[in-house]
Amino acid sequence: MTSSPTLPVSQDRVRAIDWLRGIAVLFMVQTHSLALLTPELRKSLWVGRLLKVDGLVAPAFIFSAGFALALVMVRSAATGKLRERVPRNFRRTCEVLLVATLVNWAWFPLLSEPKWILRMDILQCVGLCLMLMLPVAAALASRPRVLAAVGLALALGVFAVAPFGEHVPEPWAMFTNKSSFAPFPLLPWIGFAWLGLFAGTLAGAWGRRALTVALLALVAVGAVAAASGDFLYSLYPQHRFFVCNPSNSAARFSWVCAVLLVLMGLEARMATGQESSRVRRFIEVFGTSSLSAYFFHEMLLFYRIGGVFSFQRFWGDRSGWVQYWVLTAVLIVATWMLCLAWDRLEHLVKTALQAVGKRLRPALSQ
């Protein structure tokens, strides 16, 4: 894992990807809060329209995960810090899988039925995607052209074979076929991660111009594929179109890339050194603490804290539209405050451990 001293590398922070992830968190909370509506309202036309937008949340999260991984790997390789960075990313991936297990434990009896540890929800999917991509990104980070080509090829390949995943037998079906045990199997979702890796590689090695061109191309390709739904559906055995057909995946990544382009345009218009607005700071907390936000909002919404309180217990299945939006806003603010508190606690613990390490280092070196 050596870096090339002549490798061009951009050190600009891509805040737009943080904003994309932060906005995705807001829509994620809104999506899960639909459980507060009455059953009749959940069948309404407006909920159907909301769900079309909410369908971009998971692709945005998984795309962002691949993007961030490639960005730091390429930059670390270019500055000779790849060996230091890989273990840190591995630990971060383990944290994602740990939180995923904790969430599963909140809903399922893991101790008496350990099979539920393997349930593939969104966090398990993100963690497993990162675990599979990390060796590839580390091995090819010093060769960004190769890494970008591999990421793009694997993304398109995953989308192309995803419909066949519905015909894979057990036990492998949990990784390829959507079910109650696997709401987010690897197919087609890891395709968005590889696509994010492709985009993040370009951003890390050649900067915003290359990323902009790539995103524009992905929007165009996605739009063409999305318009070819009937043709693409006819190429495969019977499958669920809105789950794994390539045209459905193409429509989603096209919209995600379009939103990222808009956010990059907004970022480019900001003056250097300009003070962040309150809205921007609010969104960036979710963008940089999306794992914490997922955990906290799930616990507040569904888990009976102290066996007594949860939003679902008091207001689930009985809220009208006004109450739903008020409760969703309250849930978002509560999640934001918990993320801030957790970030502060993490900082204090890290500072304390560093202080202890400095005191012990002279004694240990004797």
C-alpha positions as CSV (number, residue, x, y, z in Angstrom):
1,M,0.0,0.0,0.0
2,T,2.3,2.7,-1.2
3,S,1.4,6.0,-2.8
4,S,2.6,7.6,-5.9
5,P,4.4,10.9,-5.2
6,T,3.2,12.3,-8.5
7,L,-0.4,11.4,-8.1
8,P,-2.7,14.5,-8.5
9,V,-4.9,14.9,-5.6
10,S,-7.6,17.3,-4.5
11,Q,-7.7,18.2,-0.8
12,D,-10.9,20.2,-1.0
13,R,-13.6,19.1,1.4
14,V,-16.7,18.0,-0.5
15,R,-19.3,19.5,1.9
16,A,-22.0,18.7,-0.6
17,I,-21.7,15.0,0.3
18,D,-22.2,15.8,3.9
19,W,-25.3,17.8,3.0
20,L,-26.6,14.9,0.9
21,R,-26.3,12.6,3.8
22,G,-27.8,15.1,6.2
23,I,-30.8,15.7,4.0
24,A,-31.2,11.9,3.6
25,V,-31.3,11.7,7.4
26,L,-34.2,14.2,7.6
27,F,-36.2,12.2,5.0
28,M,-35.3,8.9,6.8
29,V,-36.9,10.2,10.0
30,Q,-39.9,11.4,8.0
31,T,-40.2,8.0,6.3
32,H,-40.1,6.0,9.5
33,S,-42.5,8.5,11.2
34,L,-45.2,7.4,8.7
35,A,-45.9,4.7,11.3
36,L,-47.5,7.4,13.4
37,L,-50.3,8.0,10.8
38,T,-53.6,6.2,10.9
39,P,-53.7,3.1,8.7
40,E,-56.2,4.9,6.4
41,L,-53.9,7.8,5.8
42,R,-51.0,5.5,5.1
43,K,-52.9,4.2,2.1
44,S,-53.6,7.8,0.8
45,L,-52.3,9.3,-2.4
46,W,-50.1,11.8,-0.5
47,V,-48.2,9.0,1.3
48,G,-47.7,7.3,-2.0
49,R,-46.1,10.5,-3.3
50,L,-43.9,10.8,-0.2
51,L,-42.7,7.3,-0.6
52,K,-41.5,8.0,-4.1
53,V,-39.2,10.7,-2.7
54,D,-38.3,8.5,0.3
55,G,-37.1,5.8,-2.1
56,L,-34.0,7.9,-2.6
57,V,-32.9,7.8,1.0
58,A,-31.2,4.4,1.0
59,P,-29.5,4.9,-2.3
60,A,-28.2,8.3,-1.1
61,F,-26.8,6.8,2.2
62,I,-25.1,3.9,0.5
63,F,-23.7,6.1,-2.4
64,S,-22.3,8.5,0.3
65,A,-20.7,5.6,2.1
66,G,-18.8,4.5,-1.0
67,F,-18.0,8.1,-1.9
68,A,-16.4,8.8,1.5
69,L,-14.4,5.6,1.5
70,A,-12.9,6.2,-1.9
71,L,-12.2,9.9,-1.1
72,V,-10.2,9.2,2.0
73,M,-8.4,6.2,0.5
74,V,-7.2,8.1,-2.6
75,R,-6.1,11.1,-0.6
76,S,-4.3,9.0,2.0
77,A,-2.5,7.1,-0.7
78,A,-1.4,10.3,-2.3
79,T,0.0,11.7,1.0
80,G,1.7,8.5,2.1
81,K,-0.8,7.8,5.0
82,L,-2.7,4.9,3.6
83,R,-1.3,2.4,6.1
84,E,-2.6,4.6,8.9
85,R,-6.0,5.2,7.3
86,V,-7.0,1.6,6.5
87,P,-7.2,0.4,10.1
88,R,-9.3,3.5,11.0
89,N,-11.7,2.8,8.2
90,F,-11.9,-0.8,9.3
91,R,-12.7,0.2,12.9
92,R,-15.4,2.6,11.5
93,T,-16.9,-0.2,9.5
94,C,-17.0,-2.4,12.6
95,E,-18.8,0.4,14.5
96,V,-21.5,0.4,11.8
97,L,-22.0,-3.4,12.1
98,L,-22.0,-3.1,15.9
99,V,-24.8,-0.5,15.9
100,A,-26.6,-2.6,13.3
101,T,-26.5,-5.5,15.7
102,L,-27.7,-3.3,18.6
103,V,-30.7,-2.2,16.6
104,N,-31.5,-5.8,15.6
105,W,-31.2,-6.7,19.3
106,A,-33.8,-4.1,20.2
107,W,-36.3,-5.7,17.9
108,F,-35.4,-9.4,17.9
109,P,-34.4,-12.0,20.5
110,L,-30.7,-12.4,19.5
111,L,-29.7,-14.4,22.6
112,S,-32.3,-17.1,22.1
113,E,-32.4,-16.9,18.3
114,P,-28.9,-15.8,17.1
115,K,-30.0,-16.0,13.5
116,W,-31.4,-12.5,13.8
117,I,-27.8,-11.1,14.0
118,L,-27.6,-11.8,10.3
119,R,-30.8,-9.9,9.4
120,M,-29.9,-7.6,6.5
121,D,-31.4,-4.2,7.3
122,I,-29.9,-0.9,6.0
123,L,-27.0,-0.7,8.5
124,Q,-26.0,-4.3,7.9
125,C,-26.0,-3.6,4.2
126,V,-23.9,-0.4,4.5
127,G,-21.4,-2.2,6.9
128,L,-21.1,-5.2,4.7
129,C,-20.7,-3.0,1.5
130,L,-17.9,-1.1,3.2
131,M,-16.2,-4.3,4.4
132,L,-16.2,-5.7,0.9
133,M,-15.0,-2.5,-0.7
134,L,-12.3,-1.6,1.8
135,P,-9.7,-4.2,0.5
136,V,-10.3,-3.1,-3.1
137,A,-10.1,0.6,-2.3
138,A,-6.9,0.1,-0.2
139,A,-5.2,-2.0,-2.9
140,L,-6.0,0.4,-5.8
141,A,-6.0,3.8,-4.0
142,S,-2.6,4.7,-5.5
143,R,-4.0,3.9,-9.0
144,P,-7.2,6.0,-9.1
145,R,-7.8,5.4,-12.8
146,V,-8.0,1.7,-12.2
147,L,-10.0,2.1,-9.0
148,A,-12.5,4.3,-10.7
149,A,-12.9,1.9,-13.6
150,V,-13.3,-1.1,-11.3
151,G,-15.9,0.8,-9.2
152,L,-18.0,1.8,-12.3
153,A,-17.7,-1.7,-13.8
154,L,-18.8,-3.4,-10.6
155,A,-21.7,-0.9,-10.1
156,L,-23.1,-1.5,-13.5
157,G,-22.5,-5.2,-13.2
158,V,-24.4,-5.4,-9.9
159,F,-27.4,-3.5,-11.4
160,A,-27.3,-5.8,-14.4
161,V,-27.4,-9.1,-12.5
162,A,-29.7,-7.9,-9.7
163,P,-32.9,-9.4,-11.2
164,F,-31.3,-12.9,-11.1
165,G,-30.9,-12.5,-7.3
166,E,-34.5,-13.3,-6.8
167,H,-33.9,-16.9,-8.1
168,V,-30.9,-17.6,-5.8
169,P,-31.7,-20.5,-3.3
170,E,-31.2,-20.4,0.4
171,P,-29.1,-19.7,2.4
172,W,-27.6,-17.2,-0.1
173,A,-30.9,-15.6,-0.9
174,M,-30.6,-13.4,2.2
175,F,-27.8,-11.5,0.4
176,T,-29.6,-11.4,-3.0
177,N,-33.3,-11.3,-2.5
178,K,-35.4,-8.8,-0.6
179,S,-37.5,-10.4,2.2
180,S,-38.6,-9.7,5.8
181,F,-35.3,-11.2,6.9
182,A,-33.4,-9.1,4.3
183,P,-35.0,-5.7,3.7
184,F,-31.7,-4.5,2.1
185,P,-29.8,-7.4,0.5
186,L,-26.6,-6.7,-1.3
187,L,-28.4,-6.9,-4.6
188,P,-28.9,-4.3,-5.9
189,W,-27.8,-2.0,-3.1
190,I,-24.1,-2.6,-3.2
191,G,-24.3,-1.2,-6.7
192,F,-24.9,2.2,-5.3
193,A,-21.9,1.8,-3.0
194,W,-19.6,1.0,-6.0
195,L,-21.0,3.9,-7.9
196,G,-20.2,6.1,-4.9
197,L,-16.7,4.7,-4.8
198,F,-16.3,5.6,-8.5
199,A,-17.5,9.2,-7.9
200,G,-15.4,9.6,-4.7
201,T,-12.3,8.4,-6.5
202,L,-12.7,11.1,-9.2
203,A,-13.3,13.7,-6.5
204,G,-10.2,12.7,-4.5
205,A,-7.8,12.4,-7.5
206,W,-9.0,15.1,-9.9
207,G,-11.3,17.4,-8.0
208,R,-14.7,18.9,-8.6
209,R,-14.6,19.3,-12.3
210,A,-14.0,15.6,-12.9
211,L,-16.7,14.8,-10.4
212,T,-19.2,17.2,-12.0
213,V,-18.6,15.6,-15.5
214,A,-19.0,12.1,-14.1
215,L,-22.2,13.0,-12.2
216,L,-23.7,14.6,-15.4
217,A,-22.9,11.5,-17.3
218,L,-24.5,9.3,-14.7
219,V,-27.6,11.4,-14.7
220,A,-27.9,11.1,-18.5
221,V,-27.2,7.3,-18.4
222,G,-29.7,6.8,-15.6
223,A,-32.4,8.8,-17.4
224,V,-32.0,6.7,-20.5
225,A,-32.1,3.5,-18.6
226,A,-35.0,4.6,-16.5
227,A,-36.9,5.4,-19.8
228,S,-36.2,1.8,-21.0
229,G,-38.0,0.0,-18.2
230,D,-40.2,-2.2,-20.4
231,F,-37.3,-3.3,-22.6
232,L,-35.0,-4.0,-19.6
233,Y,-37.7,-5.9,-17.8
234,S,-38.2,-8.2,-20.9
235,L,-34.6,-9.3,-20.8
236,Y,-34.9,-11.1,-17.4
237,P,-36.9,-13.9,-15.8
238,Q,-39.9,-12.8,-13.8
239,H,-38.8,-10.4,-11.0
240,R,-40.1,-7.5,-8.9
241,F,-39.6,-4.4,-11.1
242,F,-39.5,-1.8,-8.4
243,V,-37.0,-3.9,-6.3
244,C,-34.2,-4.9,-8.6
245,N,-34.8,-4.0,-12.2
246,P,-31.9,-2.1,-13.6
247,S,-34.1,0.7,-14.9
248,N,-35.5,1.3,-11.3
249,S,-31.9,1.4,-9.9
250,A,-30.9,3.7,-12.8
251,A,-33.8,6.1,-11.9
252,R,-32.7,6.2,-8.3
253,F,-29.0,6.8,-8.9
254,S,-29.8,9.4,-11.5
255,W,-31.9,11.4,-9.0
256,V,-29.2,11.0,-6.3
257,C,-26.5,12.3,-8.7
258,A,-28.8,15.2,-9.7
259,V,-29.3,16.2,-6.1
260,L,-25.6,16.0,-5.4
261,L,-24.9,18.2,-8.5
262,V,-27.4,20.9,-7.1
263,L,-25.7,20.7,-3.7
264,M,-22.3,21.1,-5.3
265,G,-23.6,24.2,-7.1
266,L,-24.7,25.7,-3.8
267,E,-21.4,24.9,-2.2
268,A,-19.5,26.5,-5.1
269,R,-21.5,29.7,-4.6
270,M,-20.4,30.0,-1.0
271,A,-17.6,32.5,-0.3
272,T,-14.4,31.1,1.1
273,G,-14.4,31.4,4.9
274,Q,-18.1,32.4,4.9
275,E,-19.7,31.7,8.3
276,S,-22.1,28.7,8.2
277,S,-25.8,29.5,8.4
278,R,-27.9,27.8,11.1
279,V,-29.6,25.6,8.5
280,R,-26.3,24.5,7.2
281,R,-24.9,23.7,10.6
282,F,-28.1,21.8,11.4
283,I,-27.9,19.6,8.3
284,E,-24.2,19.1,8.7
285,V,-24.7,17.6,12.2
286,F,-26.8,14.9,10.6
287,G,-24.4,14.6,7.7
288,T,-21.4,13.9,9.9
289,S,-23.3,11.9,12.5
290,S,-25.6,9.9,10.4
291,L,-24.9,6.6,12.3
292,S,-25.8,8.2,15.6
293,A,-28.9,9.8,14.0
294,Y,-30.1,6.5,12.7
295,F,-29.7,4.8,16.1
296,F,-31.2,7.6,18.2
297,H,-34.3,8.3,16.1
298,E,-35.1,4.5,15.9
299,M,-34.9,4.2,19.6
300,L,-37.1,7.3,20.2
301,L,-39.6,6.3,17.6
302,F,-40.0,2.6,18.3
303,Y,-38.1,1.4,21.4
304,R,-40.0,1.6,24.7
305,I,-37.5,3.6,26.8
306,G,-37.7,2.3,30.3
307,G,-40.4,0.0,29.1
308,V,-42.7,3.1,29.0
309,F,-42.1,5.7,26.3
310,S,-41.9,5.7,22.6
311,F,-43.5,7.8,19.9
312,Q,-45.0,4.7,18.5
313,R,-46.6,3.7,21.8
314,F,-48.3,7.0,22.4
315,W,-49.1,8.2,18.8
316,G,-48.6,5.2,16.5
317,D,-51.4,4.5,14.1
318,R,-53.5,7.3,15.4
319,S,-52.1,10.6,14.1
320,G,-53.6,12.9,11.5
321,W,-51.5,15.0,9.1
322,V,-51.0,18.0,11.4
323,Q,-50.0,15.8,14.4
324,Y,-47.8,13.7,12.2
325,W,-45.7,16.7,11.0
326,V,-45.5,18.2,14.5
327,L,-44.3,14.9,16.0
328,T,-41.8,14.4,13.1
329,A,-40.4,17.8,13.7
330,V,-40.1,17.1,17.5
331,L,-38.4,13.7,16.7
332,I,-35.9,15.4,14.3
333,V,-35.0,18.1,16.9
334,A,-34.6,15.4,19.7
335,T,-32.4,13.3,17.4
336,W,-30.3,16.4,16.6
337,M,-29.8,17.2,20.3
338,L,-28.8,13.6,21.1
339,C,-26.3,13.6,18.2
340,L,-24.7,16.8,19.5
341,A,-24.5,15.4,23.0
342,W,-23.0,12.1,21.8
343,D,-20.4,14.0,19.7
344,R,-19.5,16.0,22.7
345,L,-19.2,12.9,24.9
346,E,-17.0,11.2,22.3
347,H,-14.7,14.3,22.1
348,L,-14.4,14.4,25.9
349,V,-13.6,10.7,26.1
350,K,-11.0,10.9,23.3
351,T,-9.4,14.0,24.9
352,A,-9.2,12.2,28.3
353,L,-7.7,9.0,26.7
354,Q,-5.1,11.1,24.9
355,A,-4.1,12.9,28.2
356,V,-3.8,9.5,29.9
357,G,-1.6,8.3,27.1
358,K,0.7,11.2,27.3
359,R,1.2,10.6,31.0
360,L,1.8,6.9,30.6
361,R,4.1,7.2,27.6
362,P,7.3,8.3,29.5
363,A,6.8,5.5,32.1
364,L,6.2,2.8,29.4
365,S,9.3,4.0,27.4
366,Q,11.6,3.4,30.4
